[in-house]
Amino acid sequence: MNLIWALINDLSFLVSLALISIPIPGIASSIQSLLSTLFYLDLLMTDQWLPIEKSVTEGELEEDSALNLLFESQGFQSRIVLLNLGSSLVFLVIQVMLLLYTFLMKVLSSVSLIAKKQFIFLEGRLLWGGTIRFIIQQFQPFIFSSFINITSTSLSDLQTQSLGLRFNFYLSAIIFAGTLFSIIVFYSIIISGKAEQSKYSTLIDGLKSDRRGFAQYWTIWTLVKWSLMCFVLILLKDCPALQVQLLTLLSIFSTMLQFKVQPMDCALENAICLFNELMATFYLYVLISLAIAGEDTSLRENLGLSLISILLFALFVNVMKVIIQIIIDIVKKIIKKWCSNTRVVWLRRQQVSKDVYRVPRLRLESNVEGLVREGQINKTDLNSNDMPQQSRRIVAQDVTLQELI
């Protein structure tokens, strides 16, 4: 599952470029919408069973609409944060409930051994590590949905609106402030050196093992890049030319930074990240060409197909990377299990060999002692220095064989 989330995060910048206010002509537009729907899919289908619409009045729901058609095609079909969040809202509620339960176990740990054990278990896995991972995975839906609601709400009319719309606005403000504040918290954790601790290690998972330079802050930079993209796409939704210019500069800067820093610990990951950055830059250049194509329908359709080709090619490469990683993990587990079984068999054979060596020796000694007691062999003969050591061993073996027969 972590590989799937990593795939979505790697391609999120490229896929979100479809929100730029430049329409894509022809069949390419439908394919683009389909790809965007797959990436921002409401996994839990909350619109089928979660009655979020009841939080506002029917009149307010009828007046509600997306920022524009491009945002609607990307899954942001409303300006109400609860409607835009979808499955992310359910995940948020679950995460908050788990955190509250963890704090409850902490309070009860002084009087209950069971509560203490549960708190110790949850603290290491959920309190920091799980929360950090959750924020990173849901960062884009949170910041986009909340910022759309904030920019669409008039503070002067807020008091006259229904309780549901006011709740949506306050929730948006909390989520938006929380996502931005999390960047500051993550930065302070890394700069203080605490990221090496297991509970904070999510911030540096997969990054260079030496943890030097800008590489250790790569997760922070990714969140900052997503935030800047969100501000450009929403605040400048009516200025497509400025959107393209700013996002192209951001993409070029990020590509150069990726090439210079090489932040990932794995060469394959560095290559894929650089590939994704280049694909985003190529996408923006083709989009610029589409904007200046004018009324040439044939050229516009070809450029639209070029945009879709870039998206599909990037998606194919990233999916193949995930498949290869899954195969490598499976092979490693098989080899590890095989080596473990081989070692167990080898140890058992060694133990059996030792036992086989010891048993005849014990039998030999006991048989010789029995023969000495019976008088068949003189004790002095066994201790005699005149008889060579090898001869004494041969005699003992012969006697033992006769006795055994």
Protein Blocks (a to p, Z undefined) as FASTA:
>chain_A
ZZmmmmmmmmmmmmmmmmpccdcehjllmmmmmmmmmmmpcfkommlmpcfklmpcfklm
mmpccfblmlmmnopabfbfklmnmmmmmmmmmmmmmmmmmmmmmmmmmmomklmmmmmm
mmmmmmmmmmmmmmmmmmmmmmmmmmmmmmmpcfklmmmmcfklmmmmmmmmmmmmmmmm
mmmmmmmmmmnopmmpmklmmmmgoiafklpajllmmmmmmmmmmmmmmmmmmmmmmmmk
lmmmmmmmmmmmmmmmmmmnomafbfklmmmmmmmmmmmmmmmmmmmmmmmnojalklmm
mmmmmmmmmmmmmmmmmmmmmmmmmmmmmmmmmmmmmmmmmmmmmmmmmmmmmmmmmmmm
mmmmmmmmmmmmnopacfklmmpckbcfklmmmmmmmmmmmmmZZ
